[in-house]
Amino acid sequence: MKKETLQKRIKIANDIMYYIYTHIDTHIDIEELSIDLDISKFHMQRIFKEAFDKNIYESIKSIRLQKAANLLLTNKYSTISDIASSCGYSSHSSFIKAFSNRFEISPKLWRNGGYKEYSEKIMRQSKKAMQSTANFSRLTPTIVKMPEIEAFYIRNKGYNINIQETWQKLQTLILSNDIKEYKQIALLHDNPVITPLNECQYIACIQTDEKTETLLQRVPKFKISKGVYAKFDLKGHQGDILKFINWVYHEWLINSEYETTIKPSYIIYHKNNFLSDDNEFDMSFYVSIRF
């Protein structure tokens, strides 16, 4: 396959996935999506399956349930029906059935603490997270209103060590194009403490105003949602991040008066552990909130 053809197919697959995540609270019409992308429904399905090893319908269902599982933890003022609706389910009973099949527990039991065992199994997948001794109990956020951010990105399937290779590719583009002013951002489409790490969609991004046309020839561009976020500033080692995210969702949000939304969390790196020799990071973590 020619390089330009491969890049075009990757862009189409990424555009579909981005659309799913940003419209997960609505009815997603595959036929309309194929028209918008100006390709046949069959061709669109095939490209997506080749890129993500799942068909579009399977991905929509999985993402809806992952988002719902997250909201059930943090949104204590929302009913189960409210959460089901915000994740694109029109039927309460179909949501209950789908959720129970996916997590082997009812939404009610999940909300009442059943998530802890499921999350613990995921945390044990990361040796570095289990070895972390970091404590975040004294960490307090600032509440900020963030603008929409346009960024170039490479999608990485899985929250694992191969993220380093993805960041190295972006770093190669930065260095080879002699880009001086930029930000490194990680978008976490999925909550990695309730989504199996190999299923997480981790997006490595660079935000810059330099040589954008040149970059567009190699990597796609998308927008990170504007909104109100709780911003946490912290430093540490690579294994601390997963433990920190676990604390944000399972302790800070649950004990605060805030709820989260379906908007993904993101990290702005001041020092990127995936590119540093000592595996240390300096970052600002943003989680979407409402009151």
N, C-alpha and C positions, 0 to 999 in steps of 0.2 A: 504494500500500500504506500502511495506517495506521502511524503511528509505533510504537505499542505492538506491532503485529503484526511489524514489522521488527525491533524489539528482541528479541522472543521468538524469532524465527528465528535471529538472530545468536547469542543465548544457546545455542540448541540446537546450532548448528554449533560453537561454542566448546567446549561440553560434550563433544561427540564427539571433537574434536581433543585435548582435555585427557585424555580417557579413553585414547585411542590412545597418547599419549606416556607415560602413567603405567602402562600395561599392555603395553608393547611386548615384554616378555620372556615373555608368555603367549600362548596361543591366544585370539584376539579373535573372538568369535562375534557377528556383525552382528545376527542374529536376537534374541539375548539383549539386546543393547544397545538395540534398538528397543523391546523390552518394558520395559526399565528406564526409558527416556525416555517411555514411554507414547505412542508415535507409530508409524505404520506403517513398515515397512522401506522402502517406496517413497518415502514422504514424507521420511524421514530422509536417504536417499541424495540426493534432489533438493535439499534445503536445504543439505547439505554441499557438493555440487557448485557451487551458486550462490555459496557463500561463498568457496571455495578453488580453484575451477577444476580440481579433481581429484575423481575418485570416491573413496570410502572405501578400497576395496581398493588403489588406486594409492598413496594416501597411506600406508597401513600398510606396503606394500612399500618405499616410498622411505625412510620413517623407520627401518625395521629396518636397511636397508643403510647409512644415514648413521651410525647408532649403532655398527654393526659396524665401519665404516671408522675411526671414532674409537678404539674399543677396540683395534683391531689396532695402532694407533700406540703406545698407552700401556701396554697390559697384556701385558708381555713374558713373564710367568709363566703366562699362559693360552694353551691351544692354540687353533687356529683353530676346532676343533669346540666348545670351551668358549664361545668368543665367539659363534659361530653360535647355540648353544643359548640364551645369555643375551639374544639379540636376537629370540628367538621362532622360530628355525628348528629343526625336528625332524629334518631331513635334511641331512647334511653336503654331499652332492652337489648338492642343489637350491640350497644357499647359495652354493657355489662358482660355479655357473652364473649365478645372479642377480647376484652381486657382479661377476663378470667382464663381464656385459652392461652393468651400470650404470657401472663405472669403466674399462672397457676394459683391465683388468689383473687378474691373479689375486690373491686375498687374500695368498698367500705373497709375491709380488713387491711388492705394495703395502706389506706389513709391512717388507720388506727395503729400503725406500727409494723405492719407486715413487710414494709419495704426494707426494714433494717437488715434482715437476713439476706434478702436478694442483693442489696447493696454491698454487704460484707463479702459476698462471694466474688463480686466484681473487683472490689478493692484488693482481694487476695491474688488477683491476676497480675498485679504490679508489685514486684518485690521491693522496688525503691520506695513506693508509697507505704508499704507495710513497715519498712525500716525507718521511716521518717519520725523524728521526735519533736517536730515543730508544734508549737502551741499558738493558737490564734484567739484565745479567749479575750485578750485585751485589745484586739484589733477592732477599730471602729471606722465605718466608711464616711465619706462625704457624699452628699446627694447633689448630683450634677445633671444639667440638661445638655445632652450631647447632640451635635449636628449630624446630619447624614454624612457618611464617609464613603467616598468612591475609592476603590482599591483594586489593584491587580492581584490575581490569586492563582494558587495551585491547590486543588482539592486532594486531600490525603485520606484514604479510607483506613480507619483504624486509629486509635489513640495508643501509639506504640513507638518503638525506636525508629521505625522508618520515617517518622516525621522529620528526623534530622536530614535525611536525603532530600526531602521536599524543600526544606529551608536552604539547603546548599544550592539547589537549582535556582531559587530566587536570588540568593547571594551572588551567584555567578552572573545573573542578568544585571544586577546592580553594579558589580565591579567591571564587567565587560563594557557596559554603557557609561561608565564613569559618572554614575549618579551620586550626587553629594548630599542632597536633602531628601530624606525619606523616613517613614515610620514602618516598623515591623509590627503587624497585627495578627493575632490568631483568633479566628471566629469559631466558636464551639456550637455547631448546630444542634448537637445532642448533649445532654447532661451525662458526662462519662462515669458518674457514680451510680446511675441506674440504667445505663445502656451498656451491654457487653462491649468491651474495649475494641474488639475487632470489627464492630458494627458502627462505631462512632464516625461521624463526618467532621473531620478537623480541616479547617481551611487556613492555609498559610498565605498571608497577604502583605503587600507593600503599598503604601500610600505615598505618592509623589506627584509633583507637578512637572517633573523633568522628563523629556524624551518619551512622552506618552504614546506617540504614534509608533515609535520603534518597539516599545514594550507590547503594544497591542498586536503586533505581528507574531508574538511568541506566546503570550498568556492572555486569558480573558479578563474582563473587568466587571465588577458588580458593586452594589451599594449596601453598606451596613446601616441598619435602621437608626434614624434619629429617635430621641425620646429621653425620658427621665431614667437615670441609672444610679445605683449605689456603686461608688467607686472605692475599691480597696487598694491601697499601695502597700506592696510587700517585697521583701527580698528573701532568697533562700536557695535551696538546692533542688534539682530536678524532681526528686520524689516528693517534695513538699506540695507541689501544685495539686495533685489529685487529692491529697489529704485536705488541702485548703478548700477545694471545691466541695468536697464532702461536708466540711464544716459550714460553708456558706448556705448550702441547701438544707442540710439536716439539722442545723442548730441555729445559725443566725436568722435566716428567713422564718423558720418555724417559731422562734421566740420573739421576733420583732412584730410590729403591727403592719408590716408590709406584705404585699403579695407580689408574685412575679407575673410575667406575661409570656406569650409564645415567642417573643423576640429572643434570639440567641444571645448568650453572654459572649463577651470578647475580651481579649487581652491586648494591651499596648505594651510592647516590650521596650524597656530602656536598656536592658541587657538580656539577650536571648540565650537561654541555657542550651538550646540545641546548636548554637554556633559558638559558644564559649568553651575554652579549653578546660575550665574547672567545673562545668555543668551547673554553674550558678546563674540565677536570674535576678533581675530587678524589673518589676512590672506593675502595671495598674490593671486591675481586674474590674470589669463593668458588668453588673447584672441588672437587667431591666426590672423596674419596680413600679408599683402603684399603691395608693393609699385609699 
